[in-house]
Amino acid sequence: MSDKIEKSYLKHKICVSGAATTEHCADATLTKAKELGREIVRQNGVLVTGATTGVPYWSAIGAKEEGGISIGISPAASEIAHIKKYRLPTDYFDLIMYTGFEYAGRNLLLTRSSDAVIIVCGRIGTLNEFTIAFEDKKPIGVLTGTGGTADKIEKLVAESHRGPGKIIYNSDPKQLVKKLVKLIDEEKAEKEK
């Protein structure tokens, strides 16, 4: 049996990180987030998000509409806290892990449990998830043209003098996921040598 067939059940775990509140995002951001969720599924991926509203929620809608798997990692300690204290959604997720680690701890688990992270629009929490992924040398996709943090990352990285990282910039969800999956596959192949 070939190695490709033996591992055909393996799926890429791709995190979509972005603004929970989207008033500052570009007009088509939520539509692009939904398409991103669909593309992750189409390209053999499982969606991982912070189980929140806005960009992550719309990507979960797209993943579920495409028949895929959507996993949420919550800052709350329980489903009741997730709903009542944080006022976060539970629909469109196949599984929600309740961490009890607040946002900072959740962000660390979210990025570390993923093969790659995609940044869409965003605010300070998205920047936190980006910097964790960057420091962990994860493949990162930035959906440009969505506003907020996403449109500031390229300049921020250039001015930070830490090298370019493993970052792919693209304004098309399909192309971004395709290039990111290729990078993940190349890295996994390199580790297996």
N, C-alpha and C positions, 0 to 999 in steps of 0.2 A: 504494500500500500504506500502510495507516495506521501511525502511530508505535507504537501498542499492539501490532499484529501483528509489526512489525519487531523489537520488543524483547521479544517473548513468551518467548524462550529465556532471558532474564536471570533469575537467581535471587538472592534476598537471601542474604547470607552472615551467619548469626547465630551468635554465639559463646555457648556455655553455659559459664559459669564457676562452679565450686562446689567443695565439699570433696571431696578425694580419700579422706579418712578420715572416715567419717560417723557415728561413735558419738554425737556431740553434736547431730546433726541431729534434727529432728522425725520422728516415726514414719513418716509417709507420704512422706517426701522422695524416696526412690529411685523410688517409683511415680510421683510427680509429675515427676521428672526424665525418666523414660522417656516419659511422656505429652508432655512438652515437646519431646523429639526428634521424636515423631510429628507434633505440631502444626507444628513448623518445616517439615517436609516437606509436610504437607497445605496449608500456606499459602505454597507456592512458594519454600521456602528450602533452603539447604544448611547443614548443621550444621558448625560449627568448634569444636573443643575443644582442650584442652591434652594430649590423648592420654594421659590418666591414668585412674586407678581412680575409684570412688565416683560422684559426681554426673555428671561428664563422661562416664564410661563408660556409665552407665545411659541418658543422653540419646542416646548413639551407638547403643545397642541399639534404642531406640525409633525412631530415624531409619532404621535398616536394616530393621527389621520393617515399616516403612511403605513400603519400597522406595526410600528416598532416598539422598542422598550424605552421607557423613560424612568430614570431614577432621580429622586430628589434627596438632598442632604440638608436637613433642617437645623437651624440654630437652637431650636426648642428641645426640651427634654421629653416631651410627650405630644401626642396628637392634640390633646386639649390645649396645651400651651401654644402649639403651632397655630391653631385656629383662633383661640381667644386672646392670648397675649400678643402674639406677633401678627395676627390677622392675615395669615398666609393660606393659600389654596391647597386642597388635597386632590382635586380632580386632575386628570391627565398624567398622573404618576402611577406606575406599576408598583413602585416601592418607595417609601419615604423612610429614611434613617433619621431618627430623632437623637441628636447628639448631646443636647444640653450644654454645648460649648459656646453659646452665644455666636455672634457673627465671626469674630476673629478665629476661633477654633474651628468653626464650620468651614471657613474659607480654606484653612490648611488641609482638612480632610478632603474637601471637594477637589482641590487641585492635585493632591497626591494620589487620589484614587483614580485619576484619569490618565489616559495615554497622551492627551493633548488638551489644550485649552483654547477656546475661541472667545475673543473679546468683541462685544457689540455695544456701541454707545458707552454707557457706564458713568459711574460717579466714583467716589473714593473707595467704596468696597470692591468695585471692579478693578481699580488700580491695585488694591491690596492682593487680589487674586492673581493679577498679572505679575506683580513682583515676586510672589511666591513661586509661580510657574517659571519665571525667568531665572531666579536663583537656583531652582531645582533642575535647570537646563532641559525643561520640557519643550516639545514643539508647541508653538503658539501661532494661532491664526488671528489676524485682526481684520474685522469686516469694516473696511474704510467707508467713509461717506455716511456713517450712522450718527455722527456727532459725539459729544461728550469725550470721555476718556479715550475711546478708540481712535479718534482723530488727532489726539495729542501724543500718542505713544511713540510714533516714529521719531519725532523731534526730541521727546524725553529720553529715548534710548540713545540717540546721537549725542546728546549733551551730558549723558551720565558717564561716559568714558569707561564702559564695562564691556564693550564689544557689541556686535549686532544681535547676539542671541540666535535662537532658532525660530525666527519670526517670519511669517508669510503675510504679506499685506495684499488684500484684494477686495474689491467692492461687490463681487458676484458670489453669492453663497455657494453655488455649485462648484465653481472653480476653486474657491477657497478650501472647501472640504476635500476636493480631489487632490490638491497640492499638499494639504496637511496629511491626508491618509498615505500619500506616497512617502512623505518624510517619516511618518511613523513606521511604515513597512521597511524602509531603508535602515532605520535605527534598530529595529528588531532583528533584521537579517544580519546586521553588523555584530550585534550582541551574541548571536548564535554561532558565529565563526569560532 
